[in-house]
Amino acid sequence: MRAHSLDDVARTVVDCRACPRLVTWREGVAATKRAAYADQTYWGRPVPGFGDPAARVVVVGLAPAAHGANRTGRMFTGDRSGDWLFASLHRTGFANQPTSVSVDDGLELSGVWITAPVKCAPPQNRPTVIERDTCAPYLAAELDLLPWRVVVALGGFGFAAALSFTGWEGKKPRFGHGVSVPLPGGRTLLGSYHVSQQNTFTGRLTEAMLDEVFLEASRLARGSDS
């Protein structure tokens, strides 16, 4: 897609109805709601990326959570995964507060942009290959418009998507936590286990492990000016 600004991308994303299965699912979840949020109005639309438009670090996840971003309208906002992500971003200097619960909660990001390869909440959190590819131009447009130096990919899905749009050539490296992949132009792709409850509840991903990735991302982003 052609976009002159990140706002252009966001407007196009929000209006997208390209994937029938995702449209049905996201709107169905927004209509039925979870009991804990019965008194809230769900977003129920695609969720654009957000953050600092001058970001040197881009965080790439998977897709909005059904009762998280699909409810609040902001990536990683209003769910347990977001609790972990923003707490770490706060500890490592990218966020002014450790929580993200709603679009008007006062959260401000500095030096980081948060996005996902798939902009709609998928059933069972599993987008299809066709849905991933249909949504791909949005992530590509964001990366084209951001002055990024480092991509932090949360999980293998985000890692593979990031490789597709960052100029990587040759045999694809294997995803792993802490994996660092040099990219053309002095850029870097960093891998991290996803901040899903499956990883955080089991101890596969700890706070220290996540902080290390973002501290490295910060170091690499600053180093690009030296």
Disulfide bonds with the S-S distance in Angstrom:
none
